[in-house]
Amino acid sequence: MRRLKRLLSFCLLSLLAAGLFSFGWAQPADAARGGRIGGGSFRSAPIRSAPMRGGYGGGYRGGYGGGMGFPFLIPFFGFGGGGLFGFLILMALIGVVVNGLRGVTGGGGGMSAPSLPTQRADGPVTLAQLQLGLLASARSLQDDLRRYARTADTSNSTGLQQVLQDATLALLRHPDQWVYANCELGQVPFNTAEATFNRLSMQERSKLSSELTSNVDGRRLAEDVTPSAQAGDADATSEYIAVTLLVASRNKIAIKGVDSADQLRTALSAMGAVPAGELLALEVIWQPDGAGDVLSADELITAYPQLKHL
């Protein structure tokens, strides 16, 4: 058992080192300013004690009857585009496995009484990240997002669900400006979901040079932002708007991919339909958001390498 623990620990460290080496946080030298709306709460459902079964004679699951039991469920997970999103979800699952092994092998060699297992009503959490690269001619989208930031109530799940619905509807209204898209989807255990969500959020926020517009957990911050102006004589097709939707849900989200405009439309509709009672957390992040800021094609692909042309 100790050898197995050492092997798993070695594999975890190797994967972590490889991931940090492979998934550097690429960012253009002159990153555009951006905006952000979001919030959420990963409050757990009440814990209830599970009844004791069988006693010491071998009825206790995962205990004395022989073999190795795992006092947790490893949920299904999958991700569409790989990259840091998939790596973080994999790390969350490996962390659960390692912690479970520690719990199984952490006791002494004596016949100590097993502790009562507990059961949570919380199942695995679905994390979905959808990113779009739109032509800059969809400038009314930026105006819509700023308006949501000014008026939305992000202090509760009902308000966040309204933001999610409004943001997905705003994106659905600009199909002619859709150029690039990517969607990644996975499930992680509840006790690792908040940390994984926060890491993904920090990754996307790091692509902004600053946040000019912000409404998170009921706290608003909005600097004076004049309407976006053209930067030089750049052609409209070389300027883009990037939008990221990051959602944590108690239940699965029916997204199969975004390889075409039809699939992207279906994915946006599925994300916008997540009910308030299932929505744990939300981030809507976009750039550019400042007057005169420009996001060129090269900057877009550098900052969002997982994007695929529709």
Protein Blocks (a to p, Z undefined) as FASTA:
>chain_A
ZZmmmmmmmmmmmmmmmmmmmmcccddfblcddddddddddddcdddddddehijnopag
hilnopjddfbdcdddddfkgpjllmmmmmmmmmmmmmmmmmmmmpcfbdcddddddddf
bdcdddddddddddfklmmmmmmmmmmmmmpcckbfklmmmmmmmmmmmmmmmmmlpmbd
cdddddddfklmmmmmmmmmmmmmmmpgbdfbdceehiacdddddddddehjbdfklpcc
ddddddddfbdcddfbjfbfklmmmmmmmmmmpcfklmmbdcdddddfbehiacdfklmm
mmmmmbccZZ
